Amino acid sequence: MNHLLLGAAETTDLLLALTKPRFLLIDDGPVADAFLARFPKARLFTPTVHSFDPLAGMDYKRARDFADILYSASPGGKDTLTVRNGRRALVRLLLAGPGRLSDMPKPGEVKDDAEKEALGMIEELLMSPVLSRVLCNGGKTFRLKEGTTVAKLDRAELGDFDAFILGALLMGQHKGQVILSDGGFYLRLLH
């Protein structure tokens, strides 16, 4: 059964009561700590330690979701032809099977304007030292499937852009229940 809890009231106890093993929790504080105490076998994803491959198992749906995540994190000009064409080009580039995001060409290395736009978005993503390390295998590999995972994404430490990208990509790769302590921040139209 799905649950949606809205409001600012303390919901940790209710969330703990409703939650079964095999979940992904994204939080940055006391809710994560409570879940780790209640579910001692839960694995903790820490962006300063772990990495994961966002391109693993890339198919059309995942490529579209990746493009939607990236473009919703930087929504400037969202209704322009440049963005629309860049989004399409990004899906094509991802389906071409790059080994890593860092292996993709630089925007200046291609002639097509849509590909320049898409590769510019990848370049912006990888400007972040945290995202570059996490998404390009710079840490201990974290396998995210149908496990029980707590992701502590401290927005004050990571910044909103990095936290959103990590949270959205983790949600996209997890198969099972997803618990967000701040859906107002992480949820977008694609969800």
Secondary structure by P-SEA (a helix, b strand, c coil): cbbbbbcccccaaaaaaacccbbbbbcccaaaaaaaaacccbbbbbcccbbbbccccccaaaaaaaaaaaaaacccccccaaaaaaaaaaaaaaaaccccccccccccccccaaaaaaaaaaaaaaccaaaaaaaacccccccccccbbbbbcccccccaaaaaaaaaaaaaacccbbbbccccccccccc
